[in-house]
Amino acid sequence: MANPDLIGAQMLADHAVLPLAARDAMHRPELALASPEIARAVTRYEVASARTVELSAAMDTRQLTGAEFDSLVLAQDVMAASQATLAAAGQLHLIEVQ
């Protein structure tokens, strides 16, 4: 019989590699019914959105490094691409963009 402590530790390790926004998106029932492309677009949008919020908050207190600025631009590009994918599929409600 497997050790419950080891199973719990493995479950935590499995989830630890995903950003919080990605883990939350995986537990949304409407994504369970969506195609993999739609679920991926929602998850990418939410993770990129969280990164944008994080970097925007940093901009309020200091100047971003070059890598952070590049990360911000990339996150915004990912959000735009994901939004376009969802708009084409008529699924913008999944990211609450009207």
C-alpha positions as CSV (number, residue, x, y, z in Angstrom):
1,M,0.0,0.0,0.0
2,A,1.3,3.5,-0.9
3,N,2.3,5.8,1.9
4,P,-0.4,8.6,2.1
5,D,2.3,11.2,3.1
6,L,4.3,10.4,-0.1
7,I,1.1,10.6,-2.2
8,G,0.2,14.0,-0.7
9,A,3.7,15.3,-1.2
10,Q,3.7,14.1,-4.8
11,M,0.4,15.8,-5.4
12,L,1.8,19.1,-4.0
13,A,4.9,18.7,-6.1
14,D,2.7,18.1,-9.2
15,H,0.7,21.3,-8.6
16,A,3.7,23.4,-7.5
17,V,5.1,23.7,-11.0
18,L,1.9,25.5,-12.3
19,P,1.2,29.1,-11.6
20,L,-1.8,29.7,-9.4
21,A,-3.8,31.1,-12.4
22,A,-3.2,27.9,-14.4
23,R,-4.2,25.7,-11.5
24,D,-7.4,27.7,-11.0
25,A,-8.3,27.5,-14.7
26,M,-7.9,23.7,-14.6
27,H,-10.6,23.5,-12.0
28,R,-13.3,25.4,-13.9
29,P,-16.1,23.1,-15.0
30,E,-16.7,25.0,-18.2
31,L,-13.1,24.3,-19.3
32,A,-13.6,20.6,-18.7
33,L,-16.2,20.6,-21.6
34,A,-14.1,22.9,-23.9
35,S,-11.8,21.7,-26.6
36,P,-8.1,21.5,-25.7
37,E,-7.5,24.6,-27.9
38,I,-10.0,26.7,-26.0
39,A,-8.9,25.4,-22.6
40,R,-5.3,26.2,-23.5
41,A,-6.2,29.7,-24.7
42,V,-8.1,30.4,-21.4
43,T,-5.2,29.1,-19.3
44,R,-2.6,31.1,-21.3
45,Y,-4.7,34.2,-21.0
46,E,-5.1,33.9,-17.3
47,V,-1.4,33.1,-16.6
48,A,-0.3,36.0,-18.8
49,S,-2.9,38.3,-17.1
50,A,-1.5,37.4,-13.7
51,R,2.0,38.2,-15.0
52,T,0.9,41.5,-16.4
53,V,-0.6,42.4,-13.0
54,E,2.5,41.4,-11.2
55,L,4.8,43.5,-13.5
56,S,2.4,46.5,-13.5
57,A,2.6,46.5,-9.7
58,A,6.4,46.5,-9.9
59,M,6.2,49.5,-12.3
60,D,4.4,51.5,-9.6
61,T,7.4,51.3,-7.4
62,R,10.5,51.1,-9.6
63,Q,11.7,50.9,-13.2
64,L,11.4,47.4,-14.8
65,T,14.6,45.7,-15.9
66,G,15.0,44.9,-19.6
67,A,14.0,41.3,-19.0
68,E,10.9,42.3,-17.0
69,F,9.9,44.7,-19.7
70,D,10.3,42.0,-22.3
71,S,8.2,39.7,-20.2
72,L,5.5,42.3,-19.9
73,V,5.4,42.7,-23.7
74,L,5.3,38.9,-24.2
75,A,2.5,38.5,-21.6
76,Q,0.5,41.2,-23.4
77,D,1.1,39.5,-26.7
78,V,-0.1,36.1,-25.3
79,M,-3.2,37.8,-23.9
80,A,-4.0,39.3,-27.3
81,A,-3.5,36.0,-29.1
82,S,-5.5,34.1,-26.6
83,Q,-8.3,36.7,-26.8
84,A,-8.3,36.4,-30.6
85,T,-8.6,32.6,-30.4
86,L,-11.5,32.8,-28.0
87,A,-13.2,35.6,-30.0
88,A,-13.0,33.4,-33.1
89,A,-14.6,30.6,-31.2
90,G,-17.3,32.8,-29.6
91,Q,-15.9,32.0,-26.2
92,L,-14.9,35.4,-24.8
93,H,-17.2,34.8,-21.8
94,L,-14.6,32.3,-20.5
95,I,-12.2,35.2,-19.8
96,E,-14.9,37.8,-19.1
97,V,-13.9,40.1,-21.9
98,Q,-16.9,41.9,-23.4
